[in-house]
Amino acid sequence: MSATNPQQVLETRMSSATATATATPLTFQRSPALPRNCTFDSHDWEILSRYWHPVAFAADVTDKPISVTLLDEPLVVFRSNGQLVSARDICPHRGAPLSQGWVANGNIVCPYHGLAYGSDGKCKHIPSQTDGPIPDRLHLVTYATQEAYGLVWVSLGGGTEALPAFPNWDDPDFQQILPPSIDINASAGRQTEGFIDVAHFAWIHHDSFADRENPVVPQYSVERRERGMHAEYVSTVSNFPKSMQHRAPEGYLWRRFFDVDVPFFARLTVHFPENGRLSILNAASPVSARTTRLFVPIVRNFDKDLPLEDVYAFNRQVFEEDRAIVEQQRPEDLPIDRAAEAPILADRSSGAYRRALAEIGLGQAYVR
């Protein structure tokens, strides 16, 4: 397939992401080149840069700048008079990391020479000179940024794609839960596919909620959709933690709905007894081609009075069980060509996911 020029400047108009976003995305200046030491194929990096990816918890971003990495690009994220800003973490004057500076009067201040930059990226003040023009080159490379689902989302390529949906996040009947993020030494594609894989429950999650005596995967339906796929899976595998299995009625059929948005977002909705609903947004942020920071906002309409520490512990247990195997998979990069591995009948959802990735133009293995 023909590669799009990675240095092409993408259009700067913003799409209307979703009604759940709590801050207006910023306009931005697109980076003219790939990050240094980029681990992605240049064509695939350009495709992935168009999408929104979570980089931090919104509550952690204050007027003190923080350092994050997305698609191999080091970023500084901060608030300027309440407005979220993300920029390349480098001062254009002498290359110092802005994340080691601070925010004063709405401007981020470089720790090396004190140059101050506004939310629009322009240099506003040079302490070492009392007058004279400020060079136009003293301008940060800034990126489209917004807040949604308790997270800060960044798009290096302008945010022209829609933000993944998480419908119940703003529903007053649902409790909002933000477990700690998890760092995984594996590709975001491998992690996302593992999240929607139903055949691994009995084997990987035997200690947390599933049962190796109940390994059969009943036939389930998968529907391709414009941005990914929808799967409906019904089985007797309980979603309660092992310590709470007694709460599952005998013979109860557990309904699980998986909705996947390319490239690395999957939403799982589980139907619990007595009209309980649990939804998890699996948002795998590609730090690099083989490093992922996983964010998992959760909502539920039951057990809202129970301690959140139990939710955090169970969530950590489940995803650590996944991490232990995903980090060992070979090849490390998700083979989009299904012929590269030997699929089984239970792989309907992963097959649809790989086809969706291919359709947005990602290569067969999206790393150098």
VEXFIRO-468105 format. One record per residue (C-alpha): x, y, z; residue in one letter. Coordinates in steps of 0.02 Angstrom, whole numbers, plus 50000, padded with zeros to 5 digits. Layout:
BEGIN
XYZA
...
***
This chain:
BEGIN
500005000050000M
500615017649968S
501235027150122A
500625044450163T
502035056950186N
502305057250376P
502895075350366Q
501315081550284Q
500455094550391V
498715088350431L
497245100250431E
496985108750597T
495115108950608R
494405099350756M
493015086650745S
491595087450869S
492195073050978A
490765068251094T
489555076751210A
490455068551355T
492045078651331A
492195091551469T
493415103451385A
493495110951211T
494965103651113P
496355115851076L
496955120550904T
498725115150876F
500305115950772Q
500725098850698R
502475091950718S
503345092350548P
504255075850576A
504185059050661L
504815058050840P
506645054250863R
506995035550876N
505225031750820C
504815013250845T
503335013250724F
503325011650537D
503135029450474S
501535025750378H
500735017550529D
501305031350645W
500435044150535E
498815033950541I
498875031550730L
499255049950758S
497535054650689R
496645046250835Y
496345051851014W
497365042651147H
497295044651337P
498905050451418V
498485054851599A
497135056151730F
496305073151721A
496425075251910A
498325073551900D
498515088051779V
498545104351872T
499555120251849D
501095109451880K
501665101951714P
501845083151696I
502835072651573S
502025058951467V
502445049851305T
501275045751161L
501805036851001L
503625039651051D
503325058451065E
503815065751236P
502455077951290L
502185090651426V
500395092351488V
499775106351599F
498315118051632R
498365136251581S
497025145951675N
496015129951682G
496285125351499Q
497165109051459L
498715110751351V
499895097651280S
501495101551187A
503115093451134R
504165092751291D
505565103551227I
505935122151236C
506355128451060P
507665140151134H
508955127651198R
508045111051204G
507685109851391A
506215099051450P
504735110251491L
504005096951605S
505345101651731Q
504715119651733G
503145127251808W
501615137351764V
501495155751811A
500095167551757N
499445154451637G
501135152451549N
502295137551559I
504025143151612V
505595134551548C
506735129551693P
508325133651596Y
508155152151549H
506415156551611G
505605159051441L
503705158851462A
502485151451335Y
500605153851327G
499255140851293S
499375145151107D
501215139951109G
501895157451078K
503305164251184C
502635178451292K
504155183451393H
506065182451387I
506735187451559P
508505191051496S
507905205151381Q
506855219951433T
506315224751258D
506525219551077G
505545207550970P
505205189451017I
505705178050872P
504275168650790D
505315152850804R
505055153350992L
503435143750973H
502985127051051L
502315112550949V
500605110151029T
499305096651003Y
497435094151007A
496935090551187T
495315087151280Q
494615079451438E
493355065251443A
492945050351557Y
494125057051689G
495595056351569L
496645068451465V
496605063751281W
497865069651151V
497895068050962S
499575071650881L
498755072950710G
497345085050745G
495945074950822G
494955072850661T
494345055650717E
492945053850845A
493305050351027L
492795032551079P
491075032451158A
490735027951340F
488855031351356P
488555028251542N
489975039051607W
488835053951632D
487305043951686D
486855048851865P
486275031151902D
488035024651874F
489555026051986Q
491155032451904Q
492735022851947I
494515026451891L
495725012551940P
497595016151928P
498375014251756S
499414998951713I
501034999151613D
501244984351494I
502794979551396N
501784974251245A
500954982251095S
499274990851115A
498554979550981G
499034963751074R
498284970551235Q
496664975951152T
496424959251065E
496724950351230G
495364960651313F
494044954851189I
494634936651188D
493324925751275V
494234909051257A
495604913951379H
494444916751529F
494564898951598A
496454898351584W
497144915651621I
495784921351742H
495504905151838H
496114913152000D
495114929251983S
493374924851915F
493324910651787A
493404891651801D
494514879251708R
493114866551725E
492044878051616N
493144881551463P
491904879351320V
491514895051221V
489714894751157P
489434901350983Q
489284920150983Y
488884933650856S
490054946950789V
489464961950689E
490664973050593R
490354991550617R
491045007250538E
492335010450675R
492634992450727G
491504978350785M
490144972950907H
490084955650987A
488774947851100E
489344933351208Y
488234923251325V
488924910051442S
488824903351620T
490514910851667V
490194922351815S
490934939851819N
490954940752009F
492654939152094P
492984921952166K
492634928552341S
490884934052285M
490384919352174Q
488974915052295H
488044930352232R
487824922752058A
486134913952043P
486284895651993E
486134893651805G
486234912451774Y
486724916851595L
487994930751589W
487814942651441R
489374951751386R
489354964851249F
491014970051171F
491114985951067D
492784989650985V
493335006050907D
494945005950808V
496335007050842P
496475002351027F
494825004951118F
493624991551179A
492084993551287R
491414978651385L
489654979151458T
489194964951575V
487394961251627H
487394956751812F
485934948951908P
484494960351961E
484744972351815N
486514976651867G
487644983951733R
489524985651729L
490464994251587S
492334995151564I
493235005951436L
494864997351391N
495905011951325A
497635005751276A
498775020651248S
500275016951134P
501765024551223V
502855016051092S
502625001550972A
502914989051112R
502484998851268T
500695002351323T
499925012451463R
498205005351499L
496785016051567F
495155007451617V
493745019251670P
492305009051744I
490475012751779V
489205002151872R
487435004251938N
487574992252086F
488654990052242D
488935008752241K
489135008952430D
490554996252435L
492375001552457P
493255006152295L
494844997952357E
494044981052321D
493664986452142V
495444992652118Y
496164976252186A
495064965252075F
495394975951922N
497264974951954R
497204956151978Q
496284953251813V
497384964651710F
498994958351791E
498454940751740E
498264947251562D
499894956851567R
500894941451619A
500424932251459I
500284946851337V
502074952151373E
502654934751321Q
501714933551155Q
502714931750995R
502794940150877P
502714955150991E
501694965050865D
499914960050825L
499924951250655P
498514959550561I
498604945950429D
497644931550507R
498644919250403A
500164923350510A
499384913350654E
498174898650666A
496444904750720P
495124894050806I
493224895550808L
493224905950968A
494264919450880D
492794927650789R
493004944050882S
494894945050860S
494734941150675G
493494955350652A
494634966950752Y
496144963050643R
495134966150485R
494584982950554A
496394987850587L
496864982950410A
495444993450341E
496105009450420I
497745006150330G
498884998850462L
500224987250395G
500414968750432Q
501564972550578A
501574990750624Y
503354993050686V
505044995750606R
***
